[in-house]
Amino acid sequence: MAEATQLKLDSLSPHEIEQLVFVDPLCKLPNRRFLEQRIPELLSTLEGAALFCFIDIDHFKQANQTGHAFGDTLLAAFSQRLLSVLRADDVIARFGGDEFVLILRGLNPESLTSQGRVICERLLEQMQKPFLIDQTQYSITTSMGCCPIYLPSTQSLDAWIAKADAALREAKLQGGNTLVMHEVEHAPSIAPDPIASKQQYALQKDAQGQVIGAEILLPHHLSRLDQWFTYLESLKERYQSDLGDEKNSFSLSIDLPLSLAINHPRFSQECLQSLHEFVGAHRLDPKTICLEIDEHWLSQSAALLGDLLTKIRASHYSLCLDHYGRAQSRLHSQSEYSFDRVKMAASLCEQLTHEPKAATQIRAILAVAQELGQAPMALLPASQQGALENLQAKLQAIACPLYQEPFTKD
């Protein structure tokens, strides 16, 4: 039996294996293992605030008493409705049983509790609408427990789970059909000058370890863009003495978060205008500015993305496909929008140390990049120094030319 199972696994593609490992077969959603392995990486690169939530069906045992097939059908319908009412940038996973985890991203730290409460109450209202199960209208109520996350956060996933789970239990004790939000004693204060507060950047290096560029994250508040570009200038001066030195190809990568573009209709205009002024003031080649777009934009915000890409291309900035090669990645994403650079997800690169098939996937990405004239770059995970050195050696062995170190704070 074991040998037959192994033969079947050997016949599966890497994508099919990812589906088995990280996707819940009933609800077709990311599962608990995905949440535990991928969410810390995802949230470590975000700023602003998020809401970590547990949601489940009140008195779900009554549905199961009708029959397990009925209960399974209800869970599948419940999960798909959750997916349909969430925003494009939010995260959903099935935690187990009738419990689901929601991560509402891109929220304002200054009004996180009130903003999150409005979103969650609307969601609970949508879930009260009857489900059509086996030609029968079936109504339910749900309970939610949430805890705020101020990003980037030093707390662990286990801490968020514990707080949200405690809030969910409190909602149940109140009779269900309600929302309980775990309150924090003090939200982090918003520093008036981000240069004086913590900044994050990640160095980019070639195979010889020479610094060739850096990535920096946008501030959560667009009003800080001027101060942010001052920091961008200081970062470049740290690694390149003369901003106008055309012989130095030091590049600056800027992550463009989807949440900002959704929540701020004038994001593209304001951000690009500030960037134009920065480039013009220092007489920089626009190609040394690389604007990065996460792959999930491609499938979830096509209209918004199309408008932004038109403006980026007209300004002659470089364009990067970020976090490519994750479980949910699509094969044609790499060639869809004429990217100049492709960054391989840290989760994929990390597999290189213990999963031989990861090398095959990375080689395929490198081959496509060469065919398309793209500069491929590996994102290194946050690991101990020895583990990072081992991973860098393996990347060099498969001829990966560039890599980006984990983010560090000034």
N, C-alpha and C positions, 0 to 999 in steps of 0.2 A: 504493500500500500504506500509506504513512504517513498519507495523508488518510483512508483507511478506518479505520485504528486510532484516529485522533483523533475521528472521528465516533462510534465505539463508546465511547470514554472519556467524551465529552460526554453520552452517554445514561445514564451510571451515576450513582447517588445518591452523596452523600458517604460513606455507610456502606460501599457497595460498593467505592469507591475505597480507603477505609481498609483493607478486607479484602485488596485486591490488593497494597497497599503493605506492610502490617505483618503479614500472616498467611501462614504457610507452607502452600501448597496441598496438599501430601501429608499432612503430619502434623496439620494444622488447629491449629497452635500459633503463638504469636508468633514472628517470625523475627529474624534478626540486626539488621535495620534498626530494628525495634521496640526491641530491647535497647539499641542505641546511642543512640536518641533519647529513650526514655522512662524507662529505669532510673535515670539520674542524678537526674532530677526526683523520682522515687519515693523514692529512698534519702535525698535531701537533707532530707526532713521527718521521718525516723524517728530514734528513739533506741534505745539498747541495743546489740545485736550481731546479725550475720548471718553466714552462711557462703556464699561464692561458689564454685560447683562446676562442673567439667566432668565429664561422664560420656559414655562411648561404648561400643560393642559390640566386644569382643575378636574379632579375626579376621573382621571383617565382610566382607572380600573373598571368603571362602569361601561366604558366603550369596549374594553377587552372582554367583559363578560358576555357581550353580544357575540363575540367570536374573535379569535386572534387575527383572522383575515380582515375583519371589519376594523380592528384597531390599527393594523398595519396600513390599511387604505387611508384611515383618518390621519395617521402620522405623515404619510407621503403628501396628502393634500395640504396639511397644516404647514409643512416645511416649504412647499412651493408657494403658498400664499405669503409666508414670511419673506421669502426671497423676492416676491413681486412688489411688496410694499416698502422694502428697504431701499435706501439711496444707493447709488452706484458705487460709492466709495466705502460702504459699510462691509463688515465681515460677518458671515454666519457659519456655524458648524453644529453638527449634532453631537452633543456631549455624551448621550446615552439615554436609553429609554425614551421618555417623552420630554427630556430636557434638551434645550438648545442654547447655545451661546451666541450672543450678538455683540459685536463691537462697533459702536457708532463713532466714526472718526470725523476729523475736521471740525470739531466744535470749538467755540470761543471759550478760553479759560476764564474770562471775566464773568461769563453768564452760563457756565457749564450746567449747573444744577437745574436752572429754570429752562434752558434750551433743551436739555436732555429730557426733562419731564414732559414737555410738550410733545416731543417726538414719540416718546414711549406711550403716552396716553392715547395718541392717535393710532399707534400700532395696536394697542389692546382693543380699541374700538373696532378696527378692521377685522380682528380675529374673532369678534363676536358674530359676524355675519354667518348665516348657516352654510354648512358644507353639504354638498350632494354626494352621499355615500350609498352606493347600491340602490339608486333611484329613490333614496330617502333623504329628506332634509334633516340634518343633524346639527344642533347648536351647542356651542361650548363656551366656557369662559377660561381666561388664562390669568396667570400670576407672573409678575416680574420682580426680580431683585437686581439692583444695579449698584455699581461703585464707580466713582470718577477716577480717571487716569490723567495726570498732568504730564505731558510728554516733553522731552524724553524722560522716562521714569526709571528710577533705580529699584523699584519694587519688582518682585518676581511674579510670574504667571500664577503660581500657587497662592500668593497673597491676594491677587485679584479674584481668583476663584473662591477663596475662603470668604471674602467680604461679600461678593455677589450672592454666594450660596446662603450666607447668614441672612441677607436681606430677603431672599426668596422664601426662606423658612418663616420669617416674620410676616410676609405677605400671606402665607398659608394660615398662620395662626390668627390672622385678622379675618379669615373666612374666604380667602381667595378673591379672584376677580379684582385685583388691585395691584398697585405698584408701590414698592418700598425702595427708597434710594438711600444707600449708605452715605451718610454725610461725613465730610472731613472737617476737622477743627479749623484748619487754616489753609486756604488755597494759596498757592505760591504767588507772591506779589509780582506785578509786571514792572520790570526795571525800566526807568525812563530812557536809559541809554544802553542799547544792546552791546555796545563796544565794551562797556564796563561789566557786563554780565557774561555768562558762559557762552562761548561760540564753539561750533563744531566744524571740523573739516577732516577730510580723508585724503592722504597723499596718494598720488598715482606714480608708479615707477615702471621702468622697463626691466627686461630680464637681467640686466647688470646691476639693478638696484639704484639707478640714477633717477632722481625726482624729475618728472616731466610735466606734472600738473597737479591739480587738487580739486576736490569737489567740496562745495559748501551748500548748506541748506538755506532755503528762503525763510525769512521771519514769518511768524504767524500773522502779524499785523502789517498790512501793506503800507501803513503810515511810516514804517521804519525802513523803507527801502533806501532812502538816502544814507542813513547811518550804516545800513547793511553794505552798501557799495563802498563806503569808507573802509569797512573791515576787509572787503574783498581786495581793495587796493593794497592794504597793509600786508595781506597774506601773499599777494603776488610779489611785493617788494622783498619779502622775506626770502624768497627763492629765486628772484630775478632782480638784480640791482637796478637795471634800466628798463622801465616800462616800455620804452620805445625801441628796444633792441630787437630788430627783426631777425637776428641770427638765433635768438633764443625762442624756441617754439613752445615754451611753457603755456599750458592751456588751463583755463578755469572752467570747471564743470558746475552747472547750476541745476539742481533738481527742481522740477516744476510739479508741485503736488496738485493732484486733481481736485482735492477738497478746496483749495484756494480758488481755482478757476470756477468751480461750481458756486461757491458762496459769495464770490466777488465778481459780478458781471463785467467790470472794467479791468479785471486782472491782466489780461493780455496787453491792453493798451498802456496801463500804468507801469507794469513791469518792463515791457520792452522799451518804453520811452526812457525810463531811468537807465536801462542798459545801453541804449543808444548814446546817451549823454556821457556815460562812463567810458565807452569805447572811443567816442569822439575826443574827449578831453585828453586821453592818453595816446591817441593816434594808433590804436591797436588794430591788428588784422581781425575782422569779425570771426574768421575761422578759428581763432584761438579761444573763442567763447563757445562752449559746448552746452547746449540745453538738453536736459535729460527727461525722458518721458517713460513712465512705468508702463509695462506691456498691457496692464489691465485697462488703460485708456482705450486701446484699439478696439475692444469689443463692447465697452460700456458707454463711451461718450464720443461717438464717431463725428457728430456735427460740431461739437465743441472742439474736438481735436483738429478737425479739418481747417477750421478758421484759424486756430493757433499756428498750425504748420505752415499755412499760407504766409502768415506774417513773419515767421522765423526764416523761411526760405527767401523771402523778399529782402531780408536783412543780411543774408549770407552767413548766418551763424551755423555752426555745426550742430548736428542732431544725433542724439544717442537713444537707442532702445535699452531701457534699464531693467535689471532683474529678469533677464531672459533665461529660460531653461528650468523654470519651476514646474511643479506637477500639473498646473493648469495652463502651461504655455501652449501656444498653437504653432504648428510647424511653419506656417507661412508668415508669421509675424515679422521674422527677420528681414524679409524682402518686401514687405507691404508698403512702406513709406519712404524708401530711399534713404535709410539711415546711414550716417557717416561712421558711427561707432556702435558696437553692441557690447553690453556688459552682461556677463554670465552670472546668474544668481549665486549668492554665497552658499545657499543650501545645496546647489548642484556641485559647486567646487569642493565643498566639505566632503561630499560622498566619494571624492576621488581617493581619499585615504583608506577607504574600507570597502568600496563597491567598484569592482573592475569595469562594470558596464558604464559607469559615469565617464570614464576616459573615452569610450566610444562616442557618447553623446557630445562631449566637449570637442572631440576631433571633428565631428560632423558640423558643429557650429563654426569652428575655425575654418573648415573647408568652404562653407557657404560664404563666410565673411571674406575670404580671399577672392572668391568668384565675384562678389559684389563690390569689392574694393573698400570693405569696411575695416576699421581698426578694432579687433576684438580685445576685450579686457576682462580679467577674472576678478570678481569681488571676493576678498578674503573674509572669512567669518571671524567673529570675536573669539579668539582662542588663546591658549597659553603660547608663549614664544616658541617652545620646541615644536608644538603641533603646527604652528604657522610656517616654520622653516621646513618641516617635512612636506607640507602642502605645496610650498613654493618650489621645492625640488621636483615634485611630481608634475607641476604645471610646466616647468622648464623642460621636463623629459618629453612632454607631448607638444613642445614648441609653441606654448602660449606666450605671446610677445610682451603683454602688458598685464599689470595687476594693480588693484587698488587696496590699500590697507584699511583696516577698520577705522571708524571715526574716532577722533580724539578731541578733547576739549582744551581750549586755551585757558 
